[in-house]
Amino acid sequence: MYGPVPPHPPGFGPVVGPPAALAWGRGSATVGVGRDDQVSGEAVALELPPANLGLRILSGIVDVIVGVGLYVLLNWVFGSVFAQADSALKDALSTVAVVIALVAVPTAAETATKGKNLGHLIVGLRTVRDDAGPVGFRHALARALIGVVEIYGCLGLPALFTAAITSKGKRMGDLVAGTYVIRDRRRLEIPDPVVMPAELATWASSADIGSLPAPLAVMLRRFLGHRENMRPQPRERLARQLIFDVAPFVSPAPPPAPDEAVLCAVMAERSRRDAARIERENRLRERLLR
């Protein structure tokens, strides 16, 4: 079913079971990364799934009520102040009220709050860029301008249709701006650092550990973080497959030890060296800036 099993690397134990790429990362073109994950420079998968359609609709209803209410209020204020004005000025003031209520205020709110408007605040959503970064003025302006047409001009039907068929629930404004909406009220869970097995500490400190490809590093992090929830047999198979994937980047081979212990040693030593490198770079930067 999975093709021939590759020969095991010397000293790392036999490799059995399906390739790790089939065990992890289903639905993604990147091995070990989910379809809705963003991968940071440290090869950490940031799980930012888009908000569901129901929350988007509820947030949109709140925004429409606020926008229409603000437009009515501005029209009343302009009508009271310029009651004696001619019809041309009143029409111009009505246009100004539309621009302020439906474009200027939403743009300013999303820009100032890095992706939130009143509907997002109430429901617990946030607009982010496609690369998971905070939105800026350009993104907020594009969403607001398109929103006047698709939400107010077309009663929200284009927004509902595109949100239903796109993978991240994007409305037309999001497609133009390069953004999407995520759940903001999510508990941030920072994974515990991988503990170095005592029996492999000496070997890991002197081993030559090359730079692991980002997909492989993501797979290792996900496996070590979720292994307690796996059944014993798939857990053992995946650990042995990951050992095979890691072997070309590690020299010399480790002493006899469980597969998971070797993987923990590699990741713990890799993290220790990265932390030491960053500390050296920070000290050098401080000396250069003095």
RAURDA-V774630 format. One line per field, one symbol per residue. phi: phi as a letter, one per 20 degrees, with the letter a starting at -180 (. if undefined). psi: psi as a letter, one per 30 degrees, with the letter a starting at -180 (. if undefined). burial: 1 if it has 16 or more other ideal C-beta (glycine too) atoms within 10 Angstrom, else 0. A space follows every 10 residues. Layout:
phi = ???
psi = ???
burial = ???
This chain:
phi = .dnfeffffg ndnfdcnfgf feecmfncfd fncffdeddf femdfeecff ffffffffff ffffffffff ffffffffff fdfeffffff ffffffffff fdcfffffff ffeloccfff ffencbecff emeffdffff ffffffffef eefdlmffff ffffdefdme efffffemcb dcfeedfede ffffeffffd fffffdfedf ffggffffff ffffedffee fgffffffff ffgffegfdc bffffgaggf ffffffffff ffffffffff ffffffffef
psi = eglkklkkkk ffllklalkf ffflgkgkfk kgklegkkkl fghkkjjikl kleeeeeeee eeeeeeeeee eeeeeeeeee eheglleeee eeeeeeeeee efeeeeeeee eeghgkaeee eefhlkkllf gglklaeeee eeeeeeeeef eeegggeeee eeeffleghk leeeeefhll klkfikkjjk kkkkkkkefg eeeeffljjl jkkeeeeeee eeeffgefgl leeeeeeeee eeeeefefgk klkllklkee eeeeeeeeee eeeeeeeeee eeeeeeeff.
burial = 0000000010 0110101011 1011100100 1111011110 0011100101 1000111011 0111011001 1001100100 0000000000 0010001100 1110111111 1010111111 0010111110 0000100011 1111111101 1100010111 0110000111 1111101011 1101000000 0001011001 0011001010 0101111111 1111001000 0000111111 1111111001 0001001011 1111111111 0000000000 0000000000
